[in-house]
Amino acid sequence: MIDLHMHTLMSDGELIPAELVQRAKAAGYRALAITDHADQSNLEEMVPSLVRAAHALTLGAGILVLPGVEITHVPPAQIPDMIARARELGAAVVVVHGETPVEPVPAGTNRAAINGRADILAHPGLITLEDAKLAKANGVCLEITSRGGHSLTNGHVAKTALQAKCSLLCNSDTHAPGNLHSPELRKKVVLGAGLHLAQLSVMLKNAEAICRRHSRKV
């Protein structure tokens, strides 16, 4: 399995990176991205720290660990510049915290993330078909998630992404050990979103493509 949306004590997760990686390896993961929450207050310090940790853990743990970031609740006009800066600092995977129905995310965040060409638009809520088509054009993946609350609109996201022929990923948005996926849980998340199991292999290929594109940065 591959999961490109996970959190540690660097933001609001429960585990240090080393323990998260070890638990993921034991659960059968072969690659992951640590994408802790960031805004203007912590981006400059957090991303270089995760870059160092990801490099050491990839070498020592035998699992590909990509350093990343989840740009969260940032004013939409500032998101493209933050995406660019995160990449300058070494973030291999840039996630933007999308317009989930359970948080007051600023309107326009989905479009700003897509225009800024984030790698992943996480839990994008009631994303419009227009934005999904733009995500397709800009190479931005939309997320199907198992995270409580954020997952309420998985069905809408899946349906809209298929209409737009936009790439999908299935991520856990892990914050605690119990959030890690088993193969069985991941199948249930995909089926629960109204997708066929064949789509699971497509999402794995999408995740593999992101890993290949960015693993040189580890």
C-alpha positions in Angstrom: 0.0 0.0 0.0 0.9 3.6 -0.5 -0.4 6.5 1.5 0.4 10.1 0.7 -1.4 12.0 3.5 -0.2 11.3 7.0 0.5 13.4 10.1 3.0 13.3 13.0 3.7 15.3 16.2 5.1 17.9 13.8 1.5 19.1 13.6 -1.6 17.4 15.2 -0.6 13.7 14.8 0.1 11.4 17.8 3.4 9.8 16.7 6.9 11.0 15.9 7.9 10.3 12.3 10.1 7.2 13.1 7.2 5.5 14.9 4.7 6.3 12.2 7.0 4.9 9.6 7.7 1.7 11.6 4.0 1.1 12.2 3.2 1.7 8.5 5.9 -0.7 7.5 4.6 -3.3 9.9 1.1 -2.8 8.4 2.4 -3.6 4.9 3.0 -0.1 3.5 5.8 0.3 1.0 5.7 4.1 0.6 4.2 7.0 2.5 4.3 10.8 2.6 4.5 12.7 5.9 2.3 15.8 5.2 2.0 17.8 8.4 -0.2 20.9 8.6 1.5 24.1 7.7 0.7 27.8 7.2 2.9 30.9 7.2 3.9 30.3 10.9 5.7 27.0 10.5 6.4 26.2 6.9 10.0 27.3 6.9 11.0 25.2 9.9 8.8 22.2 9.4 9.6 21.2 5.8 13.4 21.1 6.1 13.0 19.0 9.3 10.8 16.5 7.5 13.2 16.4 4.6 16.0 15.3 7.0 13.7 12.8 8.7 12.4 11.3 5.5 16.0 10.8 4.1 17.2 9.1 7.3 14.1 6.9 7.6 14.1 5.9 3.9 17.7 4.7 4.3 17.2 3.0 7.7 13.7 1.6 7.5 13.5 0.1 4.1 10.4 2.0 3.1 10.1 5.0 0.9 9.3 8.1 3.0 8.5 11.3 1.1 8.7 14.6 2.9 5.6 16.7 2.4 3.2 19.3 3.7 -0.5 19.9 4.0 -1.2 23.6 3.5 -4.1 24.2 5.8 -6.7 27.1 6.2 -4.4 29.5 4.3 -6.2 32.4 2.5 -6.7 31.2 -1.1 -4.8 34.0 -2.7 -1.7 32.9 -0.8 -1.9 29.2 -1.5 -0.1 29.1 -4.9 2.9 31.0 -3.5 3.0 28.6 -0.5 2.9 25.6 -2.7 5.9 27.0 -4.6 7.8 27.8 -1.4 7.1 24.4 0.0 8.7 22.8 -3.0 11.7 25.2 -2.8 12.2 24.0 0.8 12.2 20.3 -0.4 8.6 19.1 0.0 8.2 16.2 -2.3 4.4 15.9 -1.9 2.3 19.1 -1.5 -1.2 18.5 -0.3 -3.7 21.3 0.2 -6.5 20.9 2.8 -9.6 21.2 0.7 -13.1 22.5 1.3 -14.2 19.7 3.6 -17.9 20.0 4.8 -16.9 19.7 8.4 -14.5 22.7 8.7 -14.7 26.4 7.8 -12.2 26.2 5.0 -12.2 29.5 3.0 -14.2 29.4 -0.2 -11.9 29.3 -3.2 -9.4 27.0 -1.5 -10.1 24.2 -4.0 -9.6 26.4 -7.0 -6.4 28.0 -5.5 -4.9 24.6 -4.8 -5.6 23.4 -8.4 -4.3 26.6 -9.9 -1.1 26.3 -7.8 -0.7 22.7 -9.1 -0.6 21.0 -5.7 0.0 17.3 -6.0 -3.1 16.4 -4.0 -6.3 18.3 -3.1 -7.4 16.5 0.1 -11.0 16.0 1.0 -12.3 18.6 -1.5 -15.9 18.4 -0.2 -18.6 19.4 -2.8 -16.0 20.1 -5.5 -17.5 21.5 -8.7 -17.2 19.7 -12.0 -15.5 22.8 -13.4 -12.8 22.5 -10.7 -12.4 18.8 -11.2 -11.9 19.4 -14.9 -9.2 22.0 -14.1 -7.6 19.5 -11.7 -7.4 17.0 -14.6 -5.8 19.7 -16.8 -3.3 20.7 -14.1 -2.4 17.1 -13.0 -3.9 17.5 -9.5 -5.2 14.3 -7.8 -8.4 14.4 -5.8 -8.6 12.4 -2.6 -10.9 9.7 -1.3 -10.4 9.6 2.4 -11.2 7.4 5.4 -11.0 10.3 7.8 -14.1 10.8 9.8 -16.1 13.8 8.7 -14.0 14.5 5.7 -15.3 11.3 4.2 -18.9 12.5 4.1 -18.5 13.7 0.5 -16.4 10.8 -0.8 -19.3 9.7 -3.1 -19.6 13.2 -4.6 -15.8 13.5 -5.1 -15.6 10.1 -6.8 -18.6 10.7 -9.1 -17.3 14.2 -10.0 -13.8 13.0 -10.6 -14.9 10.2 -12.9 -17.0 12.7 -14.9 -14.0 15.0 -15.3 -11.6 12.0 -15.9 -9.6 13.4 -13.0 -7.1 11.2 -11.1 -8.1 9.9 -7.7 -6.1 8.7 -4.7 -7.2 6.9 -1.6 -5.5 8.1 1.6 -5.9 7.6 5.3 -5.2 11.1 6.6 -3.6 9.3 9.5 -3.3 11.1 12.8 -3.1 8.1 15.2 -2.0 4.4 15.0 -5.6 3.3 14.6 -6.0 5.3 11.4 -3.6 3.2 9.3 -5.3 1.3 6.5 -5.4 -2.4 6.2 -6.0 -3.8 2.7 -9.5 -4.7 3.7 -10.3 -1.3 5.0 -9.0 0.4 1.9 -11.3 -1.8 -0.2 -14.2 -0.8 1.9 -13.4 2.9 1.6 -13.2 2.6 -2.2 -16.5 0.6 -2.4 -18.2 3.0 0.1 -17.3 5.9 -2.3 -19.3 4.2 -5.0 -16.3 3.0 -6.9 -15.5 -0.4 -8.3 -12.5 -2.4 -6.9 -10.8 -2.0 -10.3 -10.5 1.7 -9.5 -8.3 0.8 -6.5 -5.5 -0.4 -8.7 -5.8 2.8 -10.8 -5.5 4.8 -7.6 -2.4 2.8 -6.6 -0.9 3.6 -10.0 -1.6 7.3 -9.5 0.2 7.1 -6.1 3.1 5.3 -7.7 3.4 8.0 -10.3 3.7 10.7 -7.6 6.3 8.6 -5.8 8.4 8.1 -9.0 8.1 11.8 -9.8 9.3 13.0 -6.4 11.4 10.2 -4.9 14.6 11.8 -6.3 14.1 14.5 -3.7 14.4 12.0 -0.8 
